Amino acid sequence: MADMRIGGLASGMDTDQIIKDLMKAERIPLNKLEQKKQYLEWQRDDYRDLNKMMFEFSNNIFDGVMKQGTYTQKTITVSNPNEVSVKNINSTTDFTGTLKVEKLATAATMYSSAITQSGGGAFDPKKKLSESFGMTGEQSIKVKAIKADGTMAADFTEIKFTAEDETLDSLIAKINAQTGVTMFYDQQTKQMSVMSKNTGSNSTGPEIELQGALFTSHLNLDADNDTALINNKGSIGENAKFTYNGMATERSSNTFTINGFELTLKNASNTNVTFASQPDTDKILDKIVKFVDEYNKLIEKVNGEVNERKYRDFQPLTAEQKESMEEKEIELWEEKSRSGTLRNDSVLTSGLNKMRTDLYSPISGGTSGISQLAQIGIETSSNYLDRGKLIIDENKLKEAISKDPNAIYEIFAKDGATSNEQGIARRLRDTLKDTMDSIEQKAGKASSTNNTFTLGRLLNNMDSQMDRFEDRLIQVEDRYWRQFTAMEKAIQRSNQQSMFLMNQFGG
């Protein structure tokens, strides 16, 4: 608790108020330091806001106009979608074709005869295998099946289990999760069904192979699906057979890729199905429009900051000043006092100039004959108040996209050893990175400590100055109180002497 001080008993003066008024004058340099600190904090925050905006723009460039998938989006027409579906995966050129499906790919299957419990009685798949089949201790089963590429797995997948702990239901779950087959026990027929997860034919043998006493001795399954076929308890896997552009061929799966687009066979009607693709102009256009809009927002923000007026007569408010003002007055005042924190900033103006150069410098070494944005309908606004914003001629851009989407990809994302050889998006990301690095050196980021960036070090230094000044103010205030106390004591002694003299003279 602070010491209680009472003054003016002898002099009749309001000592406390006098000292407060004196300290107001003494605090003026400290108030200026606090105002300067507040201004630096605003400046730091404004730098960081711009850095965040640049970071987001850079990421959007990478995910948008720099991604080849943006320009491979296709509109695909199929004469009979019930027969065949076509989807573009990574084809950069348009494709057309005729397909006639003769046979769909099928998966190998096998099934058992009815399963009975050892010693007779109804079989229950939820009982322990030791109870159902009299098995004991650790057991093992092995499964091998055809793979998605139509070849047989090189090795068996082994599953070990303890008969006293395992049920058929729990073992089926493991088989379905860990192997290339799907098993199912039908409670109605008391039979096991096995199907390979992948379709297609194994030209060198069976598509499913099983090993283990549980399969052959207790579940009544054959050793492989070829044997099951002979015993009328299974089928072999078959490849899809079709004619593509007049050439008869086959695949192990009903879904496969040709030249970067995916075909899915749905029905074997043996009739011709035609398909064709063209660039999805609207989707590609949307990505480019988004890039231009975000670029315009960024340069509008940066231009606004570097050209914002600075009101030198409106310094940041002190706590004492805020106490005497209305909330709206504080808001209006701080709007002006915070204005111009980044006015004429060299890092930002340099970044702006470099971005403009990135956009307008021709791209050398291209294969499409397009080297500048103006050739595809993107130009600078003729209104000087827009300060370099881009405008789009959508008709011209759509025409360029329809004609050659790869050329649009190249102008944005072309790679190269030098800046002149690189696409516009790559140049911009490099410029943004350099600008963000420079800003971070000045203003850091949210996770940075003050001693790692320029403004932070200035703030630390300012805190130290303010701490020292606070200590000095305490000393000054103590001195004032000592001086006024001494004055009170002197007045008190004078009053006592006057009273003594008056008493001596009979006053």
C-alpha positions in Angstrom: 0.0 0.0 0.0 1.3 3.5 -0.9 2.1 5.8 2.0 -0.8 8.2 3.0 0.3 11.8 2.6 -1.6 14.7 4.0 -0.3 18.2 3.3 -1.4 21.8 3.8 -2.2 21.6 7.5 0.0 24.6 8.3 -0.1 26.5 5.0 -3.7 25.7 4.1 -2.6 24.9 0.5 -3.9 21.8 -1.4 -0.5 20.2 -1.6 -1.7 17.0 -3.1 -3.3 18.8 -6.1 -0.3 21.1 -6.5 2.1 18.1 -6.7 -0.3 16.3 -9.2 -0.2 19.4 -11.4 3.6 19.6 -11.1 3.9 15.9 -12.0 1.7 16.4 -15.1 4.5 18.6 -16.4 7.1 16.1 -15.4 5.2 13.3 -17.2 5.1 15.1 -20.6 8.3 13.3 -21.9 6.9 9.9 -20.7 3.6 10.6 -22.4 5.5 11.2 -25.6 7.4 8.0 -25.2 4.0 6.1 -24.7 2.6 7.8 -27.8 5.6 6.8 -29.8 5.4 3.2 -28.5 1.7 3.1 -29.5 2.5 4.3 -32.9 5.2 1.7 -33.4 2.8 -1.0 -32.3 0.2 0.2 -34.9 2.9 0.2 -37.5 4.0 -3.3 -36.6 0.4 -4.6 -36.7 -0.2 -2.9 -40.1 2.9 -4.5 -41.5 1.8 -7.9 -40.3 -1.7 -7.5 -41.8 -0.2 -6.8 -45.2 2.2 -9.8 -44.8 -0.8 -12.0 -44.0 -2.6 -10.8 -47.1 0.5 -11.4 -49.3 0.9 -14.9 -47.8 -2.7 -15.8 -48.6 -2.4 -14.4 -52.2 0.8 -16.4 -52.7 -0.9 -19.6 -51.6 -3.9 -18.9 -53.8 -1.6 -18.4 -56.8 -0.1 -21.8 -56.1 -3.4 -23.5 -55.8 -5.0 -21.7 -58.7 -3.3 -20.3 -61.8 0.0 -22.2 -61.2 -1.6 -25.6 -60.9 -1.7 -27.5 -64.2 -5.0 -29.2 -63.1 -6.6 -25.8 -63.4 -6.1 -25.9 -67.2 -6.9 -29.6 -67.7 -10.5 -29.3 -66.7 -12.7 -30.6 -69.4 -16.3 -30.8 -70.5 -16.9 -34.3 -71.7 -19.8 -35.6 -73.7 -20.7 -39.3 -74.0 -23.3 -40.6 -76.4 -24.6 -43.2 -74.0 -23.6 -42.5 -70.3 -25.3 -45.8 -69.2 -22.7 -47.7 -71.1 -19.5 -45.8 -70.4 -18.4 -42.9 -68.2 -15.4 -40.8 -69.0 -13.5 -38.5 -66.6 -10.4 -36.4 -67.3 -7.5 -37.2 -64.9 -4.5 -35.3 -66.2 -4.9 -35.1 -70.0 -3.6 -31.7 -71.2 -5.1 -32.2 -74.7 -8.6 -32.8 -75.9 -9.6 -36.4 -76.7 -12.2 -38.2 -78.7 -13.0 -41.8 -79.2 -15.4 -44.7 -80.0 -15.8 -47.6 -77.6 -17.7 -50.9 -78.0 -17.9 -53.0 -74.8 -18.1 -56.8 -75.4 -17.6 -58.1 -71.9 -17.2 -56.5 -68.4 -14.5 -57.6 -66.1 -15.6 -59.9 -63.3 -14.1 -61.1 -60.1 -13.2 -64.7 -59.2 -15.5 -66.4 -56.7 -15.7 -69.6 -54.7 -18.0 -71.0 -52.1 -18.2 -73.9 -49.7 -20.7 -76.7 -49.1 -22.8 -76.3 -45.9 -20.7 -76.0 -42.8 -21.4 -78.2 -39.8 -20.1 -78.0 -36.2 -17.8 -80.7 -35.0 -19.7 -83.5 -33.4 -23.0 -82.3 -35.0 -25.4 -79.5 -34.2 -26.0 -76.1 -35.7 -22.9 -74.0 -36.5 -22.7 -70.6 -34.9 -20.2 -68.1 -36.3 -20.1 -66.3 -33.0 -18.7 -69.2 -31.1 -15.0 -69.8 -30.5 -13.4 -71.8 -33.2 -12.1 -74.2 -30.5 -15.8 -74.9 -29.6 -17.1 -75.1 -33.1 -14.4 -77.2 -34.7 -12.3 -78.7 -31.8 -9.2 -76.6 -32.9 -6.7 -75.8 -30.2 -3.8 -73.4 -29.7 -2.2 -71.1 -32.3 -3.4 -71.6 -35.9 -2.6 -70.0 -39.2 -4.3 -69.4 -42.5 -2.9 -67.9 -45.7 -4.6 -66.1 -48.6 -3.3 -65.0 -52.0 -5.4 -63.1 -54.6 -5.1 -61.2 -57.9 -4.0 -57.5 -57.6 -5.5 -54.4 -59.2 -3.0 -54.5 -62.1 -4.2 -58.0 -63.1 -1.1 -59.9 -61.8 -1.1 -62.4 -59.0 0.3 -61.4 -55.6 3.8 -62.8 -55.2 3.3 -64.0 -51.6 0.6 -65.3 -49.4 -0.8 -63.0 -46.7 -0.7 -65.0 -43.4 -3.1 -64.4 -40.5 -2.3 -66.1 -37.2 -4.9 -66.7 -34.5 -5.6 -68.6 -31.3 -8.5 -71.0 -31.6 -9.7 -70.4 -28.0 -10.0 -66.6 -28.6 -11.2 -66.4 -32.2 -14.7 -66.7 -33.7 -15.4 -67.1 -37.4 -17.0 -63.6 -37.4 -13.9 -62.0 -35.9 -11.6 -63.9 -38.3 -13.6 -63.0 -41.3 -13.2 -59.3 -40.3 -9.4 -59.7 -40.3 -9.4 -61.5 -43.6 -11.5 -58.8 -45.3 -9.2 -56.1 -43.8 -5.8 -57.6 -44.5 -6.1 -59.7 -47.7 -7.2 -59.4 -51.3 -10.5 -61.2 -50.9 -13.8 -60.6 -49.3 -15.4 -63.4 -47.3 -19.0 -63.8 -46.1 -20.8 -66.4 -44.1 -24.5 -66.9 -45.0 -26.5 -67.9 -42.0 -29.4 -69.0 -44.2 -27.4 -71.6 -46.4 -24.6 -72.2 -43.8 -22.1 -71.6 -46.6 -19.0 -69.5 -47.0 -18.6 -67.1 -49.9 -15.2 -65.9 -51.1 -14.6 -63.2 -53.8 -11.5 -61.5 -55.0 -11.5 -57.7 -54.4 -10.0 -57.1 -57.8 -11.5 -58.2 -61.1 -9.6 -59.7 -64.0 -8.1 -63.0 -65.1 -4.8 -64.5 -64.0 -3.4 -66.0 -67.2 -1.0 -68.2 -65.3 -3.4 -69.8 -62.8 -6.1 -69.2 -60.3 -7.1 -65.7 -59.0 -7.7 -66.9 -55.4 -5.6 -69.4 -53.4 -6.3 -70.5 -49.8 -4.1 -72.5 -47.4 -4.8 -73.7 -43.9 -6.8 -76.5 -42.2 -9.5 -74.1 -41.2 -10.4 -73.4 -44.9 -10.1 -76.9 -46.3 -11.0 -79.2 -43.4 -13.6 -77.2 -41.5 -15.1 -74.5 -43.8 -15.3 -76.9 -46.7 -13.5 -74.6 -49.2 -11.3 -75.7 -52.1 -7.7 -74.7 -52.3 -8.3 -72.3 -55.2 -11.0 -71.0 -57.4 -9.9 -73.0 -60.4 -10.5 -76.2 -58.4 -13.8 -74.7 -57.1 -14.9 -74.2 -60.7 -14.2 -77.8 -61.5 -16.3 -78.8 -58.5 -19.1 -76.4 -59.5 -18.4 -74.2 -56.5 -16.8 -71.2 -58.0 -15.9 -69.1 -61.1 -12.8 -67.6 -62.6 -12.0 -63.9 -63.0 -12.4 -62.4 -66.4 -11.0 -59.3 -68.1 -13.1 -56.6 -69.7 -13.0 -56.9 -73.5 -13.8 -53.9 -75.7 -12.9 -52.3 -78.9 -11.3 -48.8 -78.7 -11.2 -46.7 -81.9 -11.3 -50.0 -83.9 -8.7 -51.8 -81.9 -9.8 -54.9 -79.8 -8.2 -54.9 -76.4 -8.9 -55.9 -72.8 -8.3 -54.7 -69.2 -8.4 -56.5 -65.8 -10.7 -53.8 -64.4 -13.8 -52.0 -65.6 -12.1 -48.7 -64.7 -8.8 -47.8 -66.4 -6.9 -44.9 -67.8 -5.9 -44.1 -71.4 -3.8 -41.1 -72.3 -4.7 -39.2 -69.1 -8.5 -39.8 -69.0 -10.4 -42.4 -67.1 -12.9 -44.8 -68.6 -15.4 -46.8 -66.6 -17.3 -49.6 -68.4 -20.8 -50.0 -67.1 -22.6 -52.3 -69.6 -21.6 -54.8 -72.2 -24.1 -54.1 -75.0 -21.6 -54.5 -77.9 -22.7 -51.2 -79.4 -20.6 -48.2 -80.3 -20.4 -45.4 -77.8 -18.7 -42.1 -78.8 -17.1 -39.5 -76.5 -15.3 -36.2 -76.8 -13.9 -33.5 -74.6 -13.2 -29.8 -74.8 -11.8 -27.3 -72.3 -14.1 -26.3 -69.5 -13.7 -22.6 -70.4 -15.9 -21.3 -67.6 -14.0 -23.1 -64.8 -10.6 -22.1 -66.1 -11.9 -18.5 -66.6 -13.1 -18.5 -62.9 -9.6 -19.3 -61.7 -8.0 -16.6 -63.7 -10.7 -14.0 -62.7 -10.1 -15.0 -59.0 -6.4 -14.4 -59.5 -7.0 -11.0 -61.0 -9.5 -10.0 -58.3 -7.1 -11.0 -55.5 -4.2 -9.2 -57.2 -6.3 -6.0 -57.5 -7.3 -6.2 -53.8 -3.7 -6.6 -52.8 -2.3 -3.7 -54.7 -5.3 -1.6 -53.7 -4.4 -2.3 -50.1 -0.7 -1.7 -50.5 -1.3 1.5 -52.5 -3.7 2.7 -49.8 -1.1 2.2 -47.1 1.9 3.8 -48.9 -0.3 6.8 -50.0 -2.3 7.2 -46.8 -2.2 10.7 -45.4 -0.3 11.2 -42.1 -1.9 13.6 -39.6 1.0 14.8 -37.5 -1.3 16.9 -35.3 -3.2 13.8 -34.1 -0.8 11.9 -31.9 -2.0 8.7 -30.1 -4.1 9.5 -27.0 -2.8 9.0 -23.5 -5.0 7.2 -20.9 -5.6 10.5 -19.2 -6.8 12.1 -22.5 -9.1 9.2 -23.2 -10.8 9.7 -19.8 -11.9 13.2 -20.8 -13.3 12.1 -24.3 -16.4 10.4 -25.5 -16.1 7.0 -27.2 -16.9 8.3 -30.6 -14.4 11.1 -30.2 -11.7 8.6 -29.3 -12.6 6.5 -32.4 -12.4 9.5 -34.8 -9.2 10.7 -33.2 -7.4 7.4 -33.4 -8.5 6.9 -37.0 -6.4 10.0 -37.8 -3.6 9.3 -35.4 -3.2 5.8 -36.9 -3.3 7.0 -40.5 -0.1 6.9 -42.5 1.9 4.4 -40.5 3.3 2.9 -43.7 3.3 6.0 -45.9 6.0 6.0 -48.6 7.4 2.7 -47.1 10.4 1.7 -49.2 9.8 -2.1 -48.9 6.2 -1.8 -50.0 6.8 0.6 -52.8 9.7 -1.6 -54.1 7.5 -4.6 -53.9 4.7 -2.9 -55.8 7.1 -1.8 -58.6 8.5 -5.3 -58.8 5.1 -6.9 -59.1 4.2 -4.5 -61.9 7.4 -5.4 -63.7 6.6 -9.1 -63.2 3.3 -8.7 -64.9 4.3 -6.7 -67.9 7.8 -8.1 -68.8 7.5 -10.5 -71.7 8.1 -14.2 -71.1 11.0 -15.6 -73.2 11.5 -19.2 -74.4 7.8 -20.1 -74.6 6.4 -22.6 -77.1 2.9 -21.1 -77.6 3.8 -17.7 -79.1 2.0 -15.9 -76.2 4.4 -13.9 -74.0 2.3 -11.2 -72.4 -1.0 -11.0 -70.5 -2.4 -8.4 -73.0 -2.4 -11.1 -75.7 -5.0 -13.1 -73.7 -7.2 -10.1 -72.7 -5.7 -9.0 -69.4 -4.5 -5.4 -69.3 -3.8 -2.5 -67.0 -6.7 -0.2 -66.3 -6.4 3.1 -68.2 -7.8 5.0 -65.1 -4.8 6.4 -63.3 -6.8 6.3 -60.0 -6.8 2.5 -60.2 -3.0 2.6 -59.7 -2.2 -0.4 -61.8 -5.2 -2.6 -61.4 -5.9 -5.3 -64.0 -9.0 -5.5 -66.1 -10.1 -8.5 -68.1 -11.6 -8.7 -71.6 -13.6 -11.9 -70.9 -14.4 -12.6 -74.5 -10.8 -12.4 -75.6 -9.7 -14.5 -72.6 -12.4 -17.2 -73.2 -11.3 -17.4 -76.8 -7.6 -17.9 -75.8 -8.6 -20.6 -73.3 -10.7 -22.5 -75.8 -7.9 -22.3 -78.4 -5.1 -23.5 -76.2 -5.4 -23.9 -72.4 -1.8 -25.1 -72.3 -0.6 -21.7 -73.6 -2.5 -20.0 -70.7 -0.9 -22.4 -68.3 2.5 -21.6 -69.7 2.1 -17.8 -69.4 1.3 -18.2 -65.7 3.4 -21.2 -64.6 6.3 -21.7 -67.0 9.4 -22.6 -65.2 12.8 -21.2 -66.1 16.3 -20.5 -64.9 15.9 -16.8 -65.0 13.0 -14.4 -64.2 12.6 -13.6 -67.9 12.0 -17.2 -68.7 9.5 -17.8 -65.8 5.7 -17.5 -66.0 4.0 -14.5 -64.3 2.7 -16.5 -61.3 6.2 -17.8 -60.5 7.7 -14.3 -60.7 4.9 -12.9 -58.5 5.4 -15.6 -55.8 9.2 -14.9 -55.8 8.6 -11.2 -55.4 6.0 -11.7 -52.7 8.4 -14.0 -50.8 11.2 -11.4 -50.9 8.8 -8.6 -49.8 7.4 -10.7 -47.0 10.9 -11.6 -45.8 11.8 -7.9 -45.7 8.6 -7.0 -43.8 9.2 -9.9 -41.4 12.7 -8.5 -40.7 11.0 -5.2 -39.8 7.9 -6.3 -38.0 8.3 -10.0 -37.3 5.2 -12.2 -37.0 2.8 -13.2 -34.3 5.1 -15.9 -32.9 8.3 -13.7 -33.0 10.0 -12.3 -29.9 10.8 -8.6 -30.0 14.5 -9.0 -30.1 14.3 -10.8 -33.5 13.0 -7.9 -35.6 13.7 -4.2 -36.0 10.5 -2.7 -34.6 10.5 -5.2 -31.7 14.0 -4.1 -30.7 12.8 -0.5 -30.8 9.9 -1.4 -28.6 12.1 -3.2 -26.1 14.4 -0.1 -26.0 11.4 2.1 -25.5 10.1 -0.1 -22.6 13.5 0.2 -20.9 13.4 4.0 -21.3 9.9 4.2 -19.9 10.8 2.0 -16.9 13.8 4.3 -16.1 11.6 7.4 -16.5 8.9 5.9 -14.2 11.6 5.4 -11.6 12.8 9.0 -12.0 9.2 10.3 -11.7 8.8 8.5 -8.4 12.0 10.2 -7.2 10.8 13.6 -8.4 7.4 13.1 -6.7 9.2 12.1 -3.4 11.4 15.2 -3.7 8.3 17.5 -4.1 6.7 15.9 -1.1 9.9 16.4 0.9 10.1 20.0 -0.1 6.5 20.8 0.7 6.8 18.9 4.0 9.8 21.0 4.9 7.8 24.1 4.0 4.9 23.0 6.2 7.3 22.3 9.0 8.8 25.8 8.7 5.4 27.4 8.6 4.4 25.4 11.7 7.5 26.5 13.6 6.9 30.2 12.5 3.3 29.9 13.8 4.5 28.4 17.1 7.0 31.2 17.6 4.4 33.9 16.8 2.1 32.3 19.4 4.9 32.2 21.9 5.7 35.9 21.4 2.1 37.0 21.6 1.8 35.1 24.9 4.9 36.8 26.3 3.5 40.2 25.5 0.2 39.4 27.0 -1.4 39.1 23.6 
